Amino acid sequence: MTSEAYIWIWLPDEYEPVVCGKLEADNSIFSFVYGRSYLERSNAIALDPRELPLQDEVFSPSFGETHSVIRDAAPDVWGRRVLEYKSGGRPLTELDYLLQTGRDRIGALDARPESNEYTNIQFDQHASIEDLLNAAEKVEAGQPLPESLGNALLHGSSVGGARPKSLLNDEDCKWIAKFSSTTDHYPVVRSEYAAMWLAGECGIEVPVMKLLKVLGKDVLLVKRFDRKLISDHWCRRFLISGLTALQLHETEALLASYPEMASFIRRFGANFPADAQQLYRRMIFNILIGNTDDHARNHAFFWDGHHYTLTPAYDIYPLQRAGQTANQAMAVGDNGRESTIRNALSQSELFGVTPEDANSIQEQLREIIEKKWDEAADYAGITKNESKILKQATILSPACFY
């Protein structure tokens, strides 16, 4: 059984990866050590200056099986499901997930069994979006699919989240393709497009998106912000999840907090208070549209070896709920995760936002959502009845203003 992996990194603005260290397993707990040649590089950066400082020593994880920043490079729920499907049900270890996922994974790290040469095995990156959609549906249904399509889907196995998705490339763009799920009971993909468009109207930075209809199904293309094209070469941007920023394990996700994330920005960010204020705006927006899936992995930060900066927003969509009251996935203010504007206003100063400005922000966002939701729904092809249901149960829920 494989017990080690070499961690490769694309350094800032570099086109080719280099080995930065080795991950070694001992009874399912991983230790990490930087390579001596990497430590000697003038442009070497620490993967995580708090948990993995740039030093010649053996590092054990602070919590969990492996170091959080390396866990960020592993597949999430959907990617693990694809890999388990490919394995034929064979149990997989954390190292298996790291090594078997697609090479074009999110961020600037990769895990490989070899250290001497990086072989960029190309899965079928030119599979059509129709084929990828069909493959994702077969995985959801547990049905067999051709090896070629399995490899194409594997290409996107490191993309985070629980919903079906894959990666798609064209000449000058890289996209995440997000598919409808067979379990959807309302138009989730179209709702995400509407919410993300509306977020942009509310002064929240969002990536470029396209909404398609493929084989009668909704597909959302989201332009990847962890890649940039420089002189015809793709460079990878290092990023960490909000969970890593907060130094929390997966099992501690409910301990995550927006104010603590603002504190991280204050201590380690390049753009305080601007990034903290942007985070605050996102928090208010999530409450107002009913996005309660705003957990710490749905926030991320770029890392350049010196400072962290907030990435564009992603995975924002209204979630239908049975009752009016709700909780956010992360703590908001004095009343914990309570999904109310009153709670969001209670600790605004930790975000670099005065109480007066905080009230102005929530009023501004509320007005924009009231004014433009119908336009956003129309852009997304949401029917009037579907829109009415979302507005009654989720969008600007009266419970937000208790």
N, C-alpha and C positions, 0 to 999 in steps of 0.2 A: 504494500500500500504506500502511495506517495506520502511523504511526510514533510516535504519542503517545497518552497516556491521562491523564485526570484522576482523581486518587484522592480519593474521598469518604470521610468518616469520620462515624460516629455517636459524638459525645463522650459521656462518662459521664452516664447518666441523661437524655440528650436523645432526643427522639422523631424528629427530622428530621436528615438528614445535612447536612454542609457540605463544600465543597471544601477539602482541606488542601494539595494540591500537584499537580505535574504530573510524569509519567513520560515520558521521551523516549528513543527508540531511536536508536542510532548503530552500525551494523554489528552488530546483535543484542546490544549492551551498552547497558543502560539507565542514564540519569542521572535523579536526582530533585531537585526543588527545591520548597520550601514556598512557598505563595502568600503574598504580602505581607499580604493581608487576614486570612489565617489566623494569621500570626505576631502580628498586632495584637490578636487575641482574648484576653480575660483568662482564658478556660478552655481555651486551646489546649494540647495535649499532644504530646510527641514520639512519633513512631511507634515509634522505637527509640532511647533516649537514648545508646546506644553507637555505633551505625552511622548514625543519622539524628537527631542532636541538633537542638533547636529553634533553628536558625540560618538566616540569609539567605545561603545559599551553594549551589553545585551539588554534589551528592553522587554519587559513583560507587560501585558495589557493591564491598564488600571482596573478594568472590569470586563466581564464577558470572555469569549474565546479568543478574540483578536483585537487589535488596536482599532479604534473607531474610524480613523481616517482610511485604513485599509478596508474595513468593512464597507465604507462608502463605495468602494470600487467593485464590490460583490453584487450579484443580482438581488433584486428585491422579490416580492411575492410572485409577480407574473413571471419574471425571469427564472426563478427557482422552479416554477411549475413547468416551464418549457424544458428545462434541463432534466427534471424528473421524468417528464414524458419521453425525452430522448433516451434516458437510461433504461427505459422499459420497467420502471418501478424499482430499480436497484437503489438501496439507500445511499445517499450522498453525504459526504462530510463537508464541513465548511471549506476545507481546502479544495475539494472537488468543485464546489460552486465557484470559487475564485478562479480555478484553472480552466474550467470548461466553458465559461461564458464567452460571448463574442468579443473579438479584439477591439472593436470600435466602441468600447464601453464609455459611460459617462465620465468626464473628468480627464485627468492626465496620467493616470496610473494603469498599469497592466500587470498581471501575474502570470509568469510563464515557468515551465519546468527547466528551461535552459538559461544559461547566463552568458554564453559566449557570443551568440548572434541572435538578433531579433528577427524571426521569420514572420512576416505579416501575411498569414494565411488568409486568403480572401474567400469568405463565404459567398454565396450567390447574392451579391449586393444589387444585382440588376433584375431580380425577380420583380414581376409586375405587382402593383398594389392590389390587383384582384387576387393574385396567387397568395400574397401575404395575408389578405383578409380571409380567404378560404382556409389557409393553414391555421390561423388563429382560432377560427371557429371549430376546426377539427380537434385542436388541442383542448378547447373548452369542453367539447363533447366526448373526449377520450377516444376519438376515431383515428385509425391509421392514416398516415399521409406519406407521400413519396419522400425519399431521402433528400432530394434536392430542395424540396420545400421546407423540410425540417431544418436543413442547414441555413436556409434563408431566414427562417424565423429565429434560429439560434443567433444570428448576427445581431439581433436586437435584444438578446436575453438579459443584458445588464441594465436596461432601462428600468428606472424605479417604478414603484406603484404596484397595485394589485390588478389593474384592468388590462385587457389585451392590447398589445401594441407591438410595433417593430420599428426598425430604422429604414430610412429611404434616402438615397443619394441622387442628386442630379449634378450637372456640371459645376455649378458654383454655389450650391446650397446642400446642407445636410438637414434632414428633417426627422422628427419623431412622428410616426403615424399612429394615431390613437383610434381604436376601433370600437364600435358598439359591442356590448356584451349580450349574450343570449339571455342573461338574467335581468336586463334592463326593463323596468316597468314604466319608465318615462324617458324622454329624449335626452339622455345624459350628454352625449357628444355635442348636440346642438346647443344644449344649455351651457356647456362649458365655453363654446365659441361666443355665445351671447354675453356671458359673464366676463370673459376676458376682454372682449371689445369694450364693454361697459367700464371695466377697470381702467382701460386706457383713457377713456373719456373722463375718468375721475382723477387723472394725474398720477396713475400708477404705471410704472414701466413694465411693459409686457413684450414678449417676442412677436415676430411676424407669424401670422397664422393663415391657413387656408382651410375652408370647409368644402369637402367634396361629397358627392354621392357616388358610391361604387357598388355595383351589383345590387342597387336598391338599398344599400346600407350607408349610414353616416360614417365618414372618416374625417378626422381632424388632423391636419398637418401643422406641427409646431416647429419653427426653425430653431435649430440647436444653437444655444448661446455659449456652449463650451467648446466651440470650434471657430477658428477664424482662418481665412484664406489670405496668405501673404506670399506674393510673387509666385503664384500658381502652386504653392505648397500649403497643405493643411497643418495648422498648429493647434495643439490641444491646450485648453485652459484648465488649470488645476482648480478644483472646487471642493468644498466640504459641505456636508449637510448641516442643517441647524442642530441636529442631534449631536453631531460631533462638536460643534461650536459650544454647546451647553455641557459637553463632557458627560453625556447620559447614555446608558445602555438601552437597547431595544425594549427591555422589560420595564424601563423607567420612563417611558414616553409620556405618561400622564403627569410627570413631574416637570415637564417642559413649560416654559413661561415666556410670554412676549416681553415683559419687563426685564427678565434675565437676558434675553437675546439683545435687547437694547443696551444692557450693561456690557455685554460682550463687544458690541460695536463701539461703545465709549472707550473701552480698554484697549482693543486691538484693531479697530477699524481705521481705514484711511480717511473716511468721510463722515465723521461725527460733527454736527448732529444730522446732516442731510440724510444719511442712510437710516438712522433711527427714526427720523420723521417719516421717511418713506415706509418703513415697517409699520409705524403707527397708522398711517393712512390705509395700508393693507388690512390691518386688524379691524379697523372701523368698517371697511368695505365688506370684509368677510361676515361680520355680524349682520350688516344691513341686508345682504343678499342671501343669508342662510348657508354660507359655506362653513360647515362644522367639521370638515375634513382637513383643517389647517394645522396638521401635526408638524412636528419639527423637521421631518424629512421632506415636507413640502415647502421648505425654505432652504436657501443655500447661499454660500459666500465664495467668491473668487479668492484665491490665495496666490500671491506673486512672490512669496518668500520674505516679504517685508510687512505687508498689511493685508487685511481682509476687506473686501467690498461686497455689498449686497448684490446678488444676481437679479435679473428680471424676475417678475412674479410668474408662477406657473401652477397648474392643477387647481384652478379656482372655478368652482361651479356650485350652484344652489343644490342642496340636498333636500329632497322631500322628507317631511317628518309627520308623525301621527298627531302630536300635540303642538301647542303654540310655543311652550318654553323649550329652551335648548341650552346646551353647553358647547363651547368651543373645545377643540382638541388640546389647546394649550391654555394655561392661566392667562387671564386678561388684566385683572386688577385686584382691588381689595376683596371682591367676592369670588376669587378663584376663576373658574372657567365659565361662570355665568355669562350667557350671551346677551348682554344688555349694553346699551350706550352708557348708562350710568356707571356700570362697572369699568367700561373702557375709559371714561373720563377721570377715574379715580387716581390713576398713577401717571398721568400724561407727562409730568415733568421729568420722569425717568427717561423719556424719549426725546428730551430737549424741546418739548412742546408746552407752552404756557397754558394754564386752564382756559384763558380767553381764546387762544388759537385752537385749542382742542375742540371747544364748542363750535367754533366757526367751521372747522374741518368736518365735523359730523353733520352740521346743517348743510354745508355745501354738497357733501356726498349724497345725503338724503334727497336733496333737491334734484341733483343730476339723475339719480336712479329713478325718482318719480317721473321725471320729464322724459328720460331716454330709454326706459326699459322696453316699451313697446317697439321702439325703433330697433333696439338690439335684438329683440325676439324676431322681428321681421327679417332682419339681416340673416339670422340663423335658420330661418324657415320653421320657426316654432309656430304652431297653429294658435289661433285665438283662444281656443279652449284649453290647450296645454299651457299657454301663457297665463290664463286666468287662474288655473289651478296652482301654478307656481306663485303667483302674486298672493293668492288667498292663504297659502300655507307657509310660504318661505320668504319671498321678496318683501322687504320692509314689514316683516311680521310685527303686529302690535306689541308682542311680548318683548321686542327689542327696546321698547321705550318705557317699560315699567320702572 
